[in-house]
C-alpha cells in the first residue's frame, strides 16, 4: 500500500513539474528535431548502461573486497 502511494505521488509530482515548465499543451519533441545518436554519445552511453547491468548480474565480482 505504501509503495503504491509513493509511486503515485512521484508520478503526480513529475506531471506537475512538466506542466509548470513545459505548459499544459506539450506534445513532445517534433520528429524532425530528433537526430540519431553520434559515435560520441554511444561511447558515453555504453558504459553508463553496462555498469549497472553488470553490477546487478555479477555483484560478487563487482563488489569484491
ChimeraX attribute file (.defattr): number of C-alpha atoms within 10 A of each C-alpha:
attribute: neighborCount
match mode: 1-to-1
recipient: residues
	/A:1	5
	/A:2	7
	/A:3	8
	/A:4	9
	/A:5	10
	/A:6	11
	/A:7	11
	/A:8	12
	/A:9	12
	/A:10	12
	/A:11	12
	/A:12	12
	/A:13	12
	/A:14	12
	/A:15	12
	/A:16	14
	/A:17	12
	/A:18	13
	/A:19	13
	/A:20	10
	/A:21	9
	/A:22	12
	/A:23	11
	/A:24	11
	/A:25	7
	/A:26	10
	/A:27	8
	/A:28	7
	/A:29	8
	/A:30	7
	/A:31	7
	/A:32	6
	/A:33	6
	/A:34	8
	/A:35	7
	/A:36	6
	/A:37	10
	/A:38	8
	/A:39	9
	/A:40	8
	/A:41	10
	/A:42	11
	/A:43	11
	/A:44	10
	/A:45	12
	/A:46	10
	/A:47	12
	/A:48	11
	/A:49	10
	/A:50	11
	/A:51	11
	/A:52	11
	/A:53	12
	/A:54	13
	/A:55	13
	/A:56	11
	/A:57	10
	/A:58	10
	/A:59	12
	/A:60	10
	/A:61	10
	/A:62	12
	/A:63	8
	/A:64	6
	/A:65	5
